[in-house]
Amino acid sequence: RGKQVRHGGCLVVVVPANAYLDSRGSSWRCDRGFSREGGQCTAVQVPEQGYAVESGYDVGWRCDRGYRAVGDVCVKIDVPAHAYLIDSIHGGWQCDRGFKQTQDQCVPIQVPSNAYLARSGDDWKCERGFQRRDNRCAAIVIPGNAYLDDRGGEWHCDRGFRKQGASCIVVRVPVNAFLGYLGD
């Protein structure tokens, strides 16, 4: 808080040079381009490719788009092919859709047969009826009396059959009994 001087029954806030009263009127903040040091506001040294910001609790400057702060300077961000700058006060880049980051470059994602680029754009998924196995999509073998589930990633036995290994076998229902809710 600013220096406060008692004047009668009220405290007077003494605002130093290059500062202003805050919205409550009970303290002060430094002007843009100045930082608070003790009870005064000192000019912030803004590096090349930087700009002054409201100080408050910030350092008093940020780097222009395409640069990142390294110590007290702004360093150009090297954006590799198939990438773009991201909005961030720390600066940085992200790979285009269909590419993934490998160290300091963006490499194409190899999408195998029976697969498609995932919504995120940085991986792939198998089409319906196929399962991911290593770096490929293997067909799901559906036995007789079975069906592919809604998501298309696995199979289930028809009602009246139950899974046994890679096949569906008939459920034997004894006399005076019935299939349960699940039908298996």
Short mmCIF file of the C-alpha atoms (twelve columns), coordinates in Angstrom:
data_MODEL
# 
_entry.id   MODEL 
# 
loop_
_atom_site.group_PDB 
_atom_site.id 
_atom_site.type_symbol 
_atom_site.label_atom_id 
_atom_site.label_alt_id 
_atom_site.label_comp_id 
_atom_site.label_asym_id 
_atom_site.label_seq_id 
_atom_site.Cartn_x 
_atom_site.Cartn_y 
_atom_site.Cartn_z 
_atom_site.pdbx_PDB_model_num 
ATOM 1   C CA . ARG A 1   0.000   0.000   0.000   1 
ATOM 2   C CA . GLY A 2   0.974   3.589   -0.481  1 
ATOM 3   C CA . LYS A 3   2.270   5.825   2.216   1 
ATOM 4   C CA . GLN A 4   -0.645  6.953   4.325   1 
ATOM 5   C CA . VAL A 5   -0.567  10.196  6.321   1 
ATOM 6   C CA . ARG A 6   -3.093  10.910  9.047   1 
ATOM 7   C CA . HIS A 7   -4.951  14.135  8.321   1 
ATOM 8   C CA . GLY A 8   -7.475  14.735  11.073  1 
ATOM 9   C CA . GLY A 9   -9.578  11.527  11.321  1 
ATOM 10  C CA . CYS A 10  -8.751  10.341  7.777   1 
ATOM 11  C CA . LEU A 11  -5.711  8.786   6.219   1 
ATOM 12  C CA . VAL A 12  -4.375  10.492  3.096   1 
ATOM 13  C CA . VAL A 13  -2.843  8.177   0.519   1 
ATOM 14  C CA . VAL A 14  0.350   9.692   -0.883  1 
ATOM 15  C CA . VAL A 15  0.689   8.671   -4.538  1 
ATOM 16  C CA . PRO A 16  4.270   8.666   -5.856  1 
ATOM 17  C CA . ALA A 17  5.322   9.897   -9.310  1 
ATOM 18  C CA . ASN A 18  4.274   7.653   -12.234 1 
ATOM 19  C CA . ALA A 19  1.383   6.129   -10.252 1 
ATOM 20  C CA . TYR A 20  -2.366  6.519   -9.745  1 
ATOM 21  C CA . LEU A 21  -4.966  5.747   -7.066  1 
ATOM 22  C CA . ASP A 22  -6.632  2.360   -7.457  1 
ATOM 23  C CA . SER A 23  -10.407 2.078   -7.983  1 
ATOM 24  C CA . ARG A 24  -11.044 1.849   -4.218  1 
ATOM 25  C CA . GLY A 25  -8.984  4.968   -3.562  1 
ATOM 26  C CA . SER A 26  -7.177  3.304   -0.672  1 
ATOM 27  C CA . SER A 27  -3.957  2.340   -2.462  1 
ATOM 28  C CA . TRP A 28  -2.003  3.104   -5.641  1 
ATOM 29  C CA . ARG A 29  -0.668  1.292   -8.694  1 
ATOM 30  C CA . CYS A 30  2.176   2.090   -11.031 1 
ATOM 31  C CA . ASP A 31  1.522   3.470   -14.508 1 
ATOM 32  C CA . ARG A 32  2.095   1.281   -17.529 1 
ATOM 33  C CA . GLY A 33  5.844   0.843   -18.091 1 
ATOM 34  C CA . PHE A 34  6.700   1.270   -14.412 1 
ATOM 35  C CA . SER A 35  7.079   -1.286  -11.635 1 
ATOM 36  C CA . ARG A 36  6.597   -0.946  -7.912  1 
ATOM 37  C CA . GLU A 37  9.772   -0.984  -5.899  1 
ATOM 38  C CA . GLY A 38  9.198   -0.132  -2.293  1 
ATOM 39  C CA . GLY A 39  7.169   3.076   -2.110  1 
ATOM 40  C CA . GLN A 40  7.912   4.328   -5.621  1 
ATOM 41  C CA . CYS A 41  7.474   3.457   -9.308  1 
ATOM 42  C CA . THR A 42  10.589  2.936   -11.409 1 
ATOM 43  C CA . ALA A 43  10.749  2.689   -15.200 1 
ATOM 44  C CA . VAL A 44  10.769  -0.841  -16.592 1 
ATOM 45  C CA . GLN A 45  13.531  -1.594  -19.072 1 
ATOM 46  C CA . VAL A 46  11.611  -3.009  -22.059 1 
ATOM 47  C CA . PRO A 47  13.785  -5.150  -24.363 1 
ATOM 48  C CA . GLU A 48  13.721  -4.973  -28.157 1 
ATOM 49  C CA . GLN A 49  10.712  -6.825  -29.577 1 
ATOM 50  C CA . GLY A 50  8.902   -6.209  -26.285 1 
ATOM 51  C CA . TYR A 51  6.209   -3.896  -24.991 1 
ATOM 52  C CA . ALA A 52  5.223   -2.459  -21.616 1 
ATOM 53  C CA . VAL A 53  2.214   -3.876  -19.758 1 
ATOM 54  C CA . GLU A 54  0.282   -2.835  -16.664 1 
ATOM 55  C CA . SER A 55  2.721   -3.702  -13.943 1 
ATOM 56  C CA . GLY A 56  0.669   -4.886  -10.946 1 
ATOM 57  C CA . TYR A 57  2.283   -8.241  -10.170 1 
ATOM 58  C CA . ASP A 58  3.610   -8.735  -13.727 1 
ATOM 59  C CA . VAL A 59  7.222   -8.089  -14.786 1 
ATOM 60  C CA . GLY A 60  6.136   -4.901  -16.545 1 
ATOM 61  C CA . TRP A 61  6.760   -6.119  -20.126 1 
ATOM 62  C CA . ARG A 62  5.961   -8.941  -22.513 1 
ATOM 63  C CA . CYS A 63  7.408   -10.027 -25.833 1 
ATOM 64  C CA . ASP A 64  5.805   -9.327  -29.198 1 
ATOM 65  C CA . ARG A 65  4.038   -12.187 -30.981 1 
ATOM 66  C CA . GLY A 66  6.650   -14.530 -32.447 1 
ATOM 67  C CA . TYR A 67  9.097   -13.925 -29.587 1 
ATOM 68  C CA . ARG A 68  9.528   -15.456 -26.141 1 
ATOM 69  C CA . ALA A 69  11.090  -14.066 -22.984 1 
ATOM 70  C CA . VAL A 70  14.439  -15.586 -22.075 1 
ATOM 71  C CA . GLY A 71  15.747  -13.763 -19.038 1 
ATOM 72  C CA . ASP A 72  15.603  -10.047 -19.791 1 
ATOM 73  C CA . VAL A 73  15.445  -10.315 -23.606 1 
ATOM 74  C CA . CYS A 74  12.932  -11.350 -26.273 1 
ATOM 75  C CA . VAL A 75  14.172  -14.174 -28.509 1 
ATOM 76  C CA . LYS A 76  12.609  -15.032 -31.886 1 
ATOM 77  C CA . ILE A 77  10.644  -18.310 -31.864 1 
ATOM 78  C CA . ASP A 78  11.758  -20.639 -34.632 1 
ATOM 79  C CA . VAL A 79  8.568   -22.140 -36.056 1 
ATOM 80  C CA . PRO A 80  9.274   -25.344 -38.004 1 
ATOM 81  C CA . ALA A 81  7.565   -26.342 -41.249 1 
ATOM 82  C CA . HIS A 82  3.963   -27.563 -40.759 1 
ATOM 83  C CA . ALA A 83  3.534   -25.592 -37.535 1 
ATOM 84  C CA . TYR A 84  2.010   -22.310 -36.367 1 
ATOM 85  C CA . LEU A 85  2.492   -19.835 -33.538 1 
ATOM 86  C CA . ILE A 86  0.158   -20.224 -30.566 1 
ATOM 87  C CA . ASP A 87  -1.173  -17.374 -28.472 1 
ATOM 88  C CA . SER A 88  0.679   -17.606 -25.225 1 
ATOM 89  C CA . ILE A 89  2.471   -15.114 -23.023 1 
ATOM 90  C CA . HIS A 90  5.306   -17.664 -22.930 1 
ATOM 91  C CA . GLY A 91  5.378   -17.984 -26.734 1 
ATOM 92  C CA . GLY A 92  5.501   -21.226 -28.597 1 
ATOM 93  C CA . TRP A 93  4.214   -23.228 -31.550 1 
ATOM 94  C CA . GLN A 94  2.038   -26.212 -32.294 1 
ATOM 95  C CA . CYS A 95  2.038   -28.688 -35.178 1 
ATOM 96  C CA . ASP A 96  -0.595  -28.479 -37.929 1 
ATOM 97  C CA . ARG A 97  -3.360  -31.085 -38.026 1 
ATOM 98  C CA . GLY A 98  -1.951  -34.371 -39.336 1 
ATOM 99  C CA . PHE A 99  1.504   -33.746 -37.875 1 
ATOM 100 C CA . LYS A 100 3.041   -34.506 -34.487 1 
ATOM 101 C CA . GLN A 101 5.906   -32.894 -32.626 1 
ATOM 102 C CA . THR A 102 9.169   -34.806 -32.564 1 
ATOM 103 C CA . GLN A 103 11.808  -32.699 -30.832 1 
ATOM 104 C CA . ASP A 104 11.909  -29.358 -32.693 1 
ATOM 105 C CA . GLN A 105 10.046  -30.406 -35.839 1 
ATOM 106 C CA . CYS A 106 6.640   -31.555 -37.033 1 
ATOM 107 C CA . VAL A 107 6.540   -34.938 -38.745 1 
ATOM 108 C CA . PRO A 108 3.553   -36.351 -40.657 1 
ATOM 109 C CA . ILE A 109 1.363   -38.866 -38.847 1 
ATOM 110 C CA . GLN A 110 1.394   -42.170 -40.721 1 
ATOM 111 C CA . VAL A 111 -2.260  -43.233 -40.925 1 
ATOM 112 C CA . PRO A 112 -2.489  -46.969 -41.761 1 
ATOM 113 C CA . SER A 113 -5.095  -48.669 -43.961 1 
ATOM 114 C CA . ASN A 114 -8.577  -48.851 -42.416 1 
ATOM 115 C CA . ALA A 115 -7.843  -45.866 -40.171 1 
ATOM 116 C CA . TYR A 116 -8.534  -42.127 -40.093 1 
ATOM 117 C CA . LEU A 117 -7.015  -39.056 -38.512 1 
ATOM 118 C CA . ALA A 118 -8.469  -38.532 -35.015 1 
ATOM 119 C CA . ARG A 119 -10.454 -35.376 -34.224 1 
ATOM 120 C CA . SER A 120 -7.505  -33.963 -32.268 1 
ATOM 121 C CA . GLY A 121 -5.430  -34.226 -35.435 1 
ATOM 122 C CA . ASP A 122 -2.391  -35.609 -33.635 1 
ATOM 123 C CA . ASP A 123 -3.205  -39.341 -33.733 1 
ATOM 124 C CA . TRP A 124 -5.276  -41.879 -35.706 1 
ATOM 125 C CA . LYS A 125 -8.121  -44.282 -34.933 1 
ATOM 126 C CA . CYS A 126 -9.273  -47.479 -36.577 1 
ATOM 127 C CA . GLU A 127 -12.471 -47.549 -38.614 1 
ATOM 128 C CA . ARG A 128 -15.513 -49.454 -37.378 1 
ATOM 129 C CA . GLY A 129 -14.854 -53.211 -37.448 1 
ATOM 130 C CA . PHE A 130 -11.104 -52.837 -36.884 1 
ATOM 131 C CA . GLN A 131 -8.917  -52.758 -33.752 1 
ATOM 132 C CA . ARG A 132 -5.593  -51.033 -33.196 1 
ATOM 133 C CA . ARG A 133 -2.722  -53.518 -33.009 1 
ATOM 134 C CA . ASP A 134 0.718   -51.933 -32.866 1 
ATOM 135 C CA . ASN A 135 0.838   -49.526 -35.825 1 
ATOM 136 C CA . ARG A 136 -1.946  -51.060 -37.889 1 
ATOM 137 C CA . CYS A 137 -5.680  -51.742 -37.863 1 
ATOM 138 C CA . ALA A 138 -6.576  -55.438 -37.749 1 
ATOM 139 C CA . ALA A 139 -10.034 -56.644 -38.790 1 
ATOM 140 C CA . ILE A 140 -12.234 -57.844 -35.945 1 
ATOM 141 C CA . VAL A 141 -13.256 -61.443 -36.652 1 
ATOM 142 C CA . ILE A 142 -16.946 -61.784 -35.778 1 
ATOM 143 C CA . PRO A 143 -18.009 -65.391 -35.144 1 
ATOM 144 C CA . GLY A 144 -21.405 -66.811 -36.046 1 
ATOM 145 C CA . ASN A 145 -24.311 -65.737 -33.810 1 
ATOM 146 C CA . ALA A 146 -22.533 -62.491 -32.898 1 
ATOM 147 C CA . TYR A 147 -22.679 -58.799 -33.809 1 
ATOM 148 C CA . LEU A 148 -20.416 -55.748 -33.704 1 
ATOM 149 C CA . ASP A 149 -21.228 -53.363 -30.852 1 
ATOM 150 C CA . ASP A 150 -22.408 -49.765 -31.414 1 
ATOM 151 C CA . ARG A 151 -18.898 -48.332 -31.204 1 
ATOM 152 C CA . GLY A 152 -17.634 -50.933 -33.668 1 
ATOM 153 C CA . GLY A 153 -14.682 -51.937 -31.522 1 
ATOM 154 C CA . GLU A 154 -15.719 -55.368 -30.259 1 
ATOM 155 C CA . TRP A 155 -18.305 -58.100 -30.764 1 
ATOM 156 C CA . HIS A 156 -20.999 -59.606 -28.524 1 
ATOM 157 C CA . CYS A 157 -23.004 -62.794 -28.762 1 
ATOM 158 C CA . ASP A 158 -26.655 -62.760 -29.843 1 
ATOM 159 C CA . ARG A 159 -29.321 -63.393 -27.210 1 
ATOM 160 C CA . GLY A 160 -29.387 -67.106 -26.350 1 
ATOM 161 C CA . PHE A 161 -25.640 -67.468 -26.895 1 
ATOM 162 C CA . ARG A 162 -22.629 -66.823 -24.668 1 
ATOM 163 C CA . LYS A 163 -19.030 -66.005 -25.388 1 
ATOM 164 C CA . GLN A 164 -16.552 -68.853 -25.132 1 
ATOM 165 C CA . GLY A 165 -13.117 -67.973 -26.436 1 
ATOM 166 C CA . ALA A 166 -13.495 -66.653 -29.984 1 
ATOM 167 C CA . SER A 167 -16.966 -68.098 -30.569 1 
ATOM 168 C CA . CYS A 168 -20.565 -67.993 -29.367 1 
ATOM 169 C CA . ILE A 169 -22.111 -71.167 -28.039 1 
ATOM 170 C CA . VAL A 170 -25.783 -71.908 -27.435 1 
ATOM 171 C CA . VAL A 171 -27.045 -71.412 -23.897 1 
ATOM 172 C CA . ARG A 172 -28.752 -74.635 -22.810 1 
ATOM 173 C CA . VAL A 173 -31.944 -73.717 -20.956 1 
ATOM 174 C CA . PRO A 174 -33.232 -76.499 -18.679 1 
ATOM 175 C CA . VAL A 175 -36.916 -77.386 -18.447 1 
ATOM 176 C CA . ASN A 176 -38.910 -74.907 -16.318 1 
ATOM 177 C CA . ALA A 177 -36.234 -72.198 -16.781 1 
ATOM 178 C CA . PHE A 178 -35.811 -69.157 -19.025 1 
ATOM 179 C CA . LEU A 179 -33.007 -66.940 -20.328 1 
ATOM 180 C CA . GLY A 180 -31.974 -64.193 -17.941 1 
ATOM 181 C CA . TYR A 181 -32.130 -60.496 -18.743 1 
ATOM 182 C CA . LEU A 182 -28.766 -60.495 -20.479 1 
ATOM 183 C CA . GLY A 183 -29.691 -63.533 -22.538 1 
ATOM 184 C CA . ASP A 184 -26.479 -65.413 -21.950 1 
# 
